[in-house]
C-alpha cells in the first residue's frame, strides 16, 4: 500500500507520478523501526505494481538522511545469550533483505536527496538510486566494522558497482567516512547543491524521470543493471530486444513526431 504508517516513521505522498518517501524519525537518525520494515517493503512492491508511480524520491526529515536500521536494538541484543542473539539477527536480516530486493526491483527512476549522514542500511538508498543529490552536509559512513560487523543490506552489491571493487574494499575495510565532495568524486553523489535548494532540485529530478518515456527508461535501467558479468554478445541481444520493444510502443511514435515537428514530446506513458 502507498500509505504512511500510523506511527508516521516514514511519510509517503504520490503526486504527478512521483512517490515522495520521507524518513520521519529525525530524533533517532531516521532509523526505521524493525517492526515497520515490512511496511516499507510493501510500499516499494506496491510502487512497482502501480503504473501511477513513475519515479520515487527518497529523503529524510531533519539533519540526517538515514542511520538505516534500528540501532537501539543493538544495545538490547548484547544482553541476549549468543545463540538467541544470532537467531534474532538472522530473522531481522532476512526481513531487511526483502526490503533491499524490493527497492532494487523497482524499475522506474529513483532519486535520493541526501542531507547529513547516510549510514548502515541507510547507505543502500543513495547507492542504488539513479540520481543521488546531496547538499554540503552529506556524508557516507561505513561503520559496520566499528561494531564488529560485516556489511549488510545489499551494500556489497551496489557499492562496487558505483565506486569499483578496490575502492569498495577500501571504504568498507577502513570504516571510512566520506564527505560530500569526495562522494561526488567517487560517484556516490551525482550532484551537490546548496542546502536550501536540495529538496527542490531533487523533486525536479524525480519529475524529469516521471515525465520520461517509461518503457525506454526502464529498459535502459535494466540493461545497465544486467551488465556486470554479462558478455558483449548477451548485452547486444538484450539491447536489440529493448529497441524492438520500444519501437512497438506509443512513446516511440510520439518521440519521433515531436522531434520532426520541433516540439517537446508528450509521452503517453508519462501522462
N, C-alpha and C positions, 0 to 999 in steps of 0.2 A: 504494500500500500504506500502511496505517495503522501505520507502524512507525518506531522510532528507527533512524537510520543507524548504521553500525558505529563511526564516529568520535564519535558522540554530540554532534554540533554542535547538534542540536536533539532534544528528547525528546517523544515522543508517547504519550499514555495515554488510553484510552477507558473511561469509567466512567459508567454510568447515562445514556447519551445525550450526555454531554459529552466532546468530544475536547479534552484539555488539551495544548496545544503550548507548550513552554518552549524559548526560545533558550538555548543552554548553552555559550557561549564568553565568559564574563564577562571573562576576561583580554584579549580582543580586542573589547570593547564589544558582544559578542553578534552580531557581524557573521557572516553566513552565508558560508562559503567558496564561491567561484564554482562549483566542481565539484558542490556539493550543492544548488544552486538547482533543478535538475530534480527532485531527490528531494523537495524541499519542494513543488514544483508538483504532483507526483504525489500527495502527501499531501492537498492541497486537492481535487484532482479525485476522488480515492478517497472523500473525505468527502462530496462532493456525490452520489456514486453509491451511497453506503452508507446505507440507511434507519436503521441503528442510530446514526448520527451526527446528532443533532438540534440541537446547538449547538457552537461552538468557543470555547474560552478561550485567549487568546494572552498570554504573559507572558515575562519574561526572568529568568534566574538572576543573582544578584549585584546590583550597584548601578546598572546601566544597562539600559534596556529593549532598545534595538537601535540600533546605528550603521548598520544597513542592509546594504550590500554589503561586499565585501572591500576595505577601504580600502588595505591594504598593496599591493594590485595597482596602485594609482595611482602609487606610488613607482617601481615597476618599469616602468610604461608610459612615463615621461618619457625613459627610456633608448632607447626604440624609435624608428626612423625614423617620421616623421609619418604616412606612408601606411599603414604597418603598424599604428601605434597606432590610427588611425581605423578600420581594418578590424577590429581586435581589439575595440574598443568597440562597433562595430556588432553584432558577433556576440554579445557578452555582454549588451548591452542588449535584444536580441531574445529571449534566453533569460529575462531578468528580466521582460520584458513578458508572457511566457507565465504567469509566476507571478502578476503583478498581475491578469491576466484570470481565472485560476483562483480567486483569493481573491474577486474581485468576483462571480464566478458562483455562489459558494456561497449557496444560497437560505435556509438556516437562519440562526439568530441568531449573531452574532459579538460576543464580549466581549473587551476588552483590559484588562489590569492594568498600568498604566504607572508604573514606579518608575525615577527618574532620566531620562536623556535618550532621546528618540526623535529620530533624525537621519537625513538622507539617505533612502534607500529604506525605512528603518525608520519614517518618518512615515506611510507608507501604511496600516499596520495600524490604529492608533487612529483615523485619519480615515475609514477605510472601515467601521469597526466600528459596530454598532448601539448598543452601550453601551461607553463608554470611561471607566474608573475610574482615578484616579491617587492617589498619596499626595503630601504636600507637596513632595517632591523632584522630581516630574515636571516635565519641560520639553520644549519642542519647538524643535529647532534647524534653521533653514532656511539651511544653509551652502553650498549649491551655488555661489552667486556668488563666495564667498570663494576658490574654486579655479578660477574662470573657467568654470563650467559652468551650463547651464540645468537646470531641474527635470526629474526623470525618475520612472519607477516609477509612473505614474498620478497623480502629485501634482497636476498642473494640472487634472485632472478632479474629484478628490474634495475638494480644499481649497476651491474656490469654492462647492461645494455645502454645506460646513459653515459657512464664515465670510462668504460673499458675495464677489462679484467684486473690488470695490475693496479690501477688506481682504486678499484673497489676493494681489493685486498688491503691496500694501504689504509684506506679510510676505516675499514672495519677492524683491522688488527691493531690500530693505534688509538682507537676510541676518539677519532677526530671530531673537532667542532669546526664547521666550515661556515665562514661569514658570507654575506650576500655577494660581494664582489668575486670571491673565489668560487662560489656556487655558480655564478654566471659564467665564469671562465671554463668551469668543468662541464657545463651544460645542464646542471641540476635546476637552474633557473633559465628561462628564455628571455627574461627582461626584468630590469629593476626600474621602478617608478617612485616618485615622491610618495610619502606615506598618505597624504591627503588625496592622492589620485588612484590609490591601489584598487579600491572596490569598483570604482567607475571603469577603470581600464580593464579589469578582469571581466566585468559584465559585458563590456563591448566585445571582448574576445570571444566570450561564450555566445553572444548574439551572432557574431560573424559565423561561427561554426553551425549555429542553429539555422542560419539562412542559406547554408551551402547545399548543393545537390547531395542528398543523403546517401544514395547508393554509391556514388563516386567517392564520397568522403569515407564511408565505412569500408569500401573495398580497398582504398589506399591504406587505411589503418591496418586492415587485415593482412595485406601484402607485406608491410613493413614488419609487423609482429611475427610473421612466418619466416622472415629472412634468416635469423640465426640458425645455423645448422643445415639449411636447405641448399641444394645445388643450384647452379645457374639454370640448368635445364628445367628443374622443378619450378623455379620462380618465373621463368619465361612462360611456361604453361599456365601458371596461375595468373600472370599479367594478361595473357591472351583471354582467359576465361573472364577476367574482370572487365576488360574492354568490351567483349561480346555482350556481357550482361548489361553494361551501361548503354550501349548504342540501341538496345531494345527498350530503353527507359524513356519516359516522357521528359525527364530533365535534360537529356541529350538534345532532343529536338528544340526545347526552349533555349538551351545554351547556344546552339548554333544559330538559331534565328536571331537571338539577341545580339550575337557577335556581328552578324551580317547587317543587322539594322542599326548597329552602333548605339545600343541602349543597354541599360542594366538588366540582367536576367532576373526573371521572377520564377524560380524553380518550383514546380508543383509539389514536390516532396517537402518543401520548406514552408508551404503556405499554412 
